[in-house]
């Protein structure tokens, strides 16, 4: 489901038309912005949020933040209690920006485009292929994990949560973990071997293979890069 949702967002977002290299630079810039002090960081987060809303990426950003909501709440409470409210807000903004920075790239770029942008940036093609394959497999691994969980429950291997106290039910929990992890490792290894064979059959290691050449940056790319550079100059230079 997450894969289909990301694909629909990518088609609707104007960032889909931007070059992957531009979106990579924007994501890296958002990651570097966490070093800013609180006031300037709040300005950058506001601009980043406006770009996310304009690009129609609110849903994937919300999904990323929802997964860490417990951690964020705990850190915010501890920082506010032991240090202060300003520091708690600073850490919360930094963590949220780090988690969502690469949504600009991942939610609007296909795995093949990710491989191409890595190759264009000078990364060895084998490493670029590895990163792109891992990126492509995230949703697939999650789907297979849920499938293993449902299959084990259907066979009665994993039942409902036990009412035994934690110190006496550790054997059952360990057995449940093994029943999940072992099939997952086997499936992931099998899929990795299949991908390796498919790549070799398509001439991935052919000595005459040339890296792909992508189009030049368009007006949208220049606009986004200039805006990001101008924002960084204003935040770092202006006191």
Secondary structure, 3 states (H helix, E strand, C coil): CHHHHHHHHHHHCHHHHCCHHHHHHHHHHHHHHHHCCHHHHHHHHHHHHHHHHHCCCHHHHHHHHHHCHHHHHHHHHHHHHHCCHHHHHHHHHHHHHHHHCCHHHHCCCCHHHHHHHHHHCCCCHHHHHHHHHHHHHHHHHHHHHHHHHHHHHHCCCCCCCCCCCCCCCHHHHHHHHHHHHHHHHHHHHHHHHHHHHHHHHCCCCCCCCCCCCCCCCCHHHHHHHHHHHHHHHHHHHCC
